[in-house]
Amino acid sequence: VLALVTTRDDDAALAARCASGDRAAQRDLFLRSRTAVHRTLFRVLGGNQDVEDLLQETYLAVFRSMGSYGGRASLTTWCCAIATNLALSHLRRRRATPLAEIEVESDAPSADRLVRARHAVVRLYRALDRIDPVQRVAFALAVIDGRSMAEVAELTGASVPAVKTQVWRARKALDKRAAADPLLREYLHDLAGGDDAEEAG
Amino acid sequence: MTDERLPPPPVEPLPDLTWARLERQLWATLDAPVVVAPPSPRARWRWPVAAAVSVAAAAAVALAWPSRPDDGAELTSRAPTTMPSRVATAAAETELSVGDASIRLAPFSALYLHGGDRGVGMILDRGQASFEVAPRMGRPPFVVDAGAVRVTVVGTGFTVTRLGDGAIVDVRHGVVEVLADGRRALVRAGESWDAEGVHPTVTDGAATATAATATGPTATGPTATDPTGTGPTATDPTPDDRRRPDGAAEPTTDRAAGPGLRRQGRLRRRRRPRGVRSCSRLGRVSGPGRSSGALGCQWAVRGRSLGLRARRPRPRPHPGAALPASVPAGQQRRGRPYVARTSAALNLWRTRGAPVPITRLSGGAREPASNVPNRSTGVSMIAIRILALAALFLIAACGSGDGNNQGTIDAPDGTGDGGIGDGDGGTGPDAGTTGMCMAGGPQCNNCVDDDGDGQIDGDDLECTGALDNDENSFATGIPGDNIDQVDQDCFFDGNSGSGNDGCSIHVCCLLGAPDRASCPFGANRYDPAECVSPETEACIELCAPLAPPGCDCFGCCTVCDPVTNICRDILTNPAVAPNCNDSNLNDPTACPSCVKRTDCGTTCDPAECVLCPGQDPGDLPETCNNMNECPVGSMACGPGISCGTGRFCANGCCIDGVP
């Protein structure tokens, strides 16, 4: 995986070139940030469905609003923030669509575990479809993707306490739905354990 | 329920093709003259995007490639809805040319082909590909994408090895520009680029040394720079990707065991599986020897009974472009891997512009890329000729699928009078001298499996050289050849008689007869004492280069049964053994044993990865990594590696053609 780290000075210079319409610079930024942007969208949406359209919208927005880049965050984070906002808008306007079941073909000893994990993910995102999109975004980025509250706050434009509140509310709503779903309950427990462990660390 | 914690959901990567399409549409949309009015927040992106996409779609239909000099690296397609061809390889590598670029795709690799008559773009989906690109001379650059790495070419030869979302780029000659992580780097001849930067390429000699001591001949080059053994495998757990060729640093148990545990493979019985490994999205093979007629379709076929033109994999890495290294032993096919494909007439990109033929490089010969006409003006007469020639190939190949000889050559009858009457190479002098098979040439150089045994031309153990016009037996089908039972001359020079080659020996010396009583032919002239006399310098100089590996100058060859892999030294001269063929190699009556002359000829040794007649790379020890070597002084050959003018590719090694 290519490193995505770059200095803010580089970001500022690159942003300026992108804003001036330098296609090479735009391509550089696209290649540099696309993995992180895709990851953000994938986590929020729960799959690659609609991701391509949102990626397109994200980078159109990035390049057309490049002049507003202030340099407070890295360019990649800035792109991810735009993607997060677009994903949020997307969630608000779309109707909940159940994700397709994912078949796992494997003879490996852990295949059963993988299948269960996939099914748990499907159920988790089905449950997320039924909660507030803002809470969903916060939960997906913080709990599922394992980002820090500060990072999520940076991406969503909210304060850290607000993000914590959204995550807590999301978890509460999910726990309620998981009461009758042992697999989802188990998965939430595992995710919470990982999250807790990370925060403790 | 288990005690094990369920893993977090993995991020499923987007295919490279999606990224390419997305980028293409993005730039087209940005370039479109869109007037963005201040919209309501909810509708902010809808209409501008819809309008932009519409404009982009119209623009994309009209444009195959952007011609702006600074933008040539884009993969803009003339028709975004037209999907590119996908070429995927199985255990064998394949070679193709697109326009004026030659591409060698390593085993277990996949490549998307984009573009039209205004430019060429590639996406290396997995594995490794080597490129020879003619100087662009003002034409749009040649672009290769490999994950997040973009290689822009002006005119050069280079190799790209996919590693996860990145790649390794090795440049053989010329200069390429690599764009990755927002940074550009120029990589020059003899240099490699990876995520850590530019550094000198591991030299071929060093690579060979490494191969000899550790992981086989392919464990070098770009793949050796992935010592973790992770790369793509770590990021994509699909079975195909687990077989990616970049696991060089993971020697199998056999290889780790070293030469002492090399499998001799002499008594092992094996099957030759058949089956289609892969095909492009545009079609699929319905069975061995049958073409689906799919555009852009290319497939790797396992097994021998394939009526199409089939070639063996390249036996060893091209200098400076190491083949992908280890493939997990359990996933390697047994037997000889073949790659077969449609003719050039069928391998057309589905572009809406001028078709770009994906031509195969027949006979391993390759026209220098610089000699290929500029394709920017559309379909040239050269391309038309290629298509016509390919159509002839296909017709001939289909005709041979049932074992009948329906080509332009007379059916062989084993009597030496078949087909070409003058023994001068048949329909054209090039057929026997350029190393490139051609329709209408002698049976052992006409790109056709004339005897229906699944082996073509130099891969057929019954072929002795480019002029051999009888693929069905050890006879050459050349009038005046193979007629003397007693006095043996150079077996591979296309005639009987030692007058022109300086080689002369009594046949019973070859048969190992201890005395006249046991000499079945010309006993009255047989003197065992003369058998110890060495061949003349003239004989060695003229005839030894004509002998394929495993044969001495007189046709005493170490031949291995293709089915049983039992190898014997047999006299293949049809004047002495007229009934010997590939179906009775183990019959000492039909195929008499012989004593090879050690001072004139070429040896074969599977333990040293040198194939004997009748063997294929699958018969070699694991340490050979499914690729053969050649005797000292002989170069390896195969698809894409020509022996050059005047030479012949015999079982993976170049031998001289008859002067």
HADDOCK unambig.tbl for C-alpha pairs under 7 A between the chains (distance, minus, plus):
assign (segid A and resid 1 and name CA) (segid B and resid 164 and name CA) 6.67 0.50 0.50
assign (segid A and resid 1 and name CA) (segid B and resid 165 and name CA) 5.60 0.50 0.50
assign (segid A and resid 1 and name CA) (segid B and resid 166 and name CA) 6.46 0.50 0.50
assign (segid A and resid 2 and name CA) (segid B and resid 166 and name CA) 6.65 0.50 0.50
assign (segid A and resid 2 and name CA) (segid B and resid 181 and name CA) 6.42 0.50 0.50
assign (segid A and resid 3 and name CA) (segid B and resid 181 and name CA) 6.91 0.50 0.50
assign (segid A and resid 4 and name CA) (segid B and resid 181 and name CA) 6.80 0.50 0.50
assign (segid A and resid 28 and name CA) (segid B and resid 181 and name CA) 6.91 0.50 0.50
assign (segid A and resid 28 and name CA) (segid B and resid 182 and name CA) 4.25 0.50 0.50
assign (segid A and resid 29 and name CA) (segid B and resid 182 and name CA) 6.27 0.50 0.50
assign (segid A and resid 31 and name CA) (segid B and resid 148 and name CA) 5.92 0.50 0.50
assign (segid A and resid 31 and name CA) (segid B and resid 181 and name CA) 6.44 0.50 0.50
assign (segid A and resid 31 and name CA) (segid B and resid 182 and name CA) 6.78 0.50 0.50
assign (segid A and resid 32 and name CA) (segid B and resid 181 and name CA) 4.78 0.50 0.50
assign (segid A and resid 32 and name CA) (segid B and resid 182 and name CA) 5.64 0.50 0.50
assign (segid A and resid 39 and name CA) (segid B and resid 11 and name CA) 6.48 0.50 0.50
assign (segid A and resid 42 and name CA) (segid B and resid 11 and name CA) 6.66 0.50 0.50
assign (segid A and resid 56 and name CA) (segid B and resid 22 and name CA) 6.52 0.50 0.50
assign (segid A and resid 56 and name CA) (segid B and resid 26 and name CA) 6.28 0.50 0.50
assign (segid A and resid 60 and name CA) (segid B and resid 26 and name CA) 6.93 0.50 0.50
assign (segid A and resid 113 and name CA) (segid B and resid 6 and name CA) 6.87 0.50 0.50
assign (segid A and resid 117 and name CA) (segid B and resid 6 and name CA) 5.56 0.50 0.50
assign (segid A and resid 117 and name CA) (segid B and resid 7 and name CA) 6.45 0.50 0.50
assign (segid A and resid 121 and name CA) (segid B and resid 9 and name CA) 6.42 0.50 0.50
assign (segid A and resid 144 and name CA) (segid B and resid 8 and name CA) 6.69 0.50 0.50
assign (segid A and resid 187 and name CA) (segid B and resid 6 and name CA) 6.41 0.50 0.50
assign (segid A and resid 190 and name CA) (segid B and resid 5 and name CA) 5.92 0.50 0.50
assign (segid A and resid 190 and name CA) (segid B and resid 6 and name CA) 6.44 0.50 0.50
